[in-house]
């Protein structure tokens, strides 16, 4: 098992880029096809200025001989001009067709990268401990999975692809321009240091502003999720206007962060544009002087100036590339923060599978704390056997739910051991351990799926007959059959279309179907009326047969049937015994009963 590791944001850009490269490499076939087509498109673009030189120096001014393929048409210059235009049109068509074809490969590869990253992040999140999820807002996690994962596509389509295309174009342009005129080529490159300074200055600022923007968007997502989840409470307390103001304030902060980000990106483009414009003007001035002195023909000057414009385009791309990469690294860093968070709970190298579980459970001097200096469970020691039901009672915060979470191995104790069938639960594969435990929570969790699928959630390979039998045992078959589509009736989110008792009985049917030797009941009748409670209790009596049952309860109707009652106070077992024994002692348990239900009789 690894130590409890809090996710730390990776600071090194190299680490982020390495992780991004590993994801991109998985789509190398599509990327390679796209780059091959793009390089062919770059090659086609390098031929675009040449027909212009032929038009100026050969057809219009007769200052240069025609190329051999044009000689047959030179008897009629209008025909020759038409041929040149046709060639130019073919070059443009070839360039754009290759670009479009290559872009399709890039888009698909980028989306596949996003898909892979999203699935990997979602899978890893499910492996992280409850402690992690309790410390991270659900809305923030949702935002990271749904939106921050697009950063890998941005890094690829707005970073790697333009960079390679720009470098290929730049190299091709420089080779051709150097053959034309080395002096003018060096002059064209004089703007590079200025562009680098601009990129360096604004790149860091854009990276920081991008982090602020994505953090504000994440907080906004969290606010939406929290408000809509608690919409009943919001409306019941007439807080709609307050929530609107909160949303408006958070949205305003997000807009301001986005405006700062856009402002800095626009400034980069503006300054880079001025620098390249100054370089172009300098080329026109110096090149014009050289043309006047006979060092260049008019056609060659026009071609060179055209190449300068084409040279500055990839330079501008590379200057904007830094800002695009910085902007994409901010959300990608948020994804990597999660991926580098180590699960608190994991299997030992040689962990064993738990099979044929008998349900013998022992807590052996167990102590646990969520944070240093705040002990929640203190030296708890007891044992229970199959067929017994242990009731856990005590005030809120006394450690009842935490104790059962240790049995499920949602957390590991700092001291002592939790044993199942005489073996420390840390020596089992935690997934096999949890398969042997069923849980019926106080608020049943139902999914937006059919009723049959909800019942079979813990045993997805169950047959329809097995599902129906489990529903009958939970006294749920009757109301399910009365629904329009029976077991195929789809439930809304969290099963809100059903009553509390119906949801509880579906949770019990799920436990029946899973048929685990250890059963955990967390306040199973707390929110039920007397009639529904009586039906659920009948179901519980059947469900507990030959099982080890733990129940968190306050209602006497549930506690009376317990084999033993453990009274927890401040994480310690204050007293234990049957319901009648504890009442007779007039200790903490009797006091709790008196506070909740009046003097015991």
Secondary structure, DSSP 8 states (H G I E B T S, - for coil): ------------HHHHHHHHHHHHHTTHHHHHHHHHHHHHHHHHHHTTTHHHHHIIIIIIS--S---TTTGGGTTSHHHHHHHHHHHHHHHHHHHHHHHHHHHHHHHHHHHHHHHHHHHHHHHHHHHS-HHHHHHS-HHHHHHHHHTGGGHHHHHIIIIIHHHHHHHHHHHHHHHHHHHH-HHHHHHHGGGHHHHHHHHHHHHHHHHHHHHHHHHHHHHHHHHHHHHHHTHHHHHHTT-HHHHHHHHHHHHHHHHHHHHHHHHHHHHHHHHHHHHHHHHHHHHHHHHHHHHHTTSS-HHHHHHHHHHHHHHHHHHHHHHHHHHHHHHHHHHHHHHHHHHT---SS---TT-B---S----EEEEEEEEEEETTEEEEEEEEEEE-TT-EEEEE-STTSSHHHHHHHHTTSS--SEEEEEETTEEGGGB-HHHHHHTEEEE-SS----SSBHHHHHGGG-TT--HHHHHHHHHHTT-HHHHHTSTTGGG-B--GGGTTS-HHHHHHHHHHHHHHHT-SEEEEESTTTT--HHHHHHHHHHHHHHTTTSEEEEE---HHHHTT-SEEEEEETTEEEEEE-HHHHHHHTSHHHHHHHHHHSS--
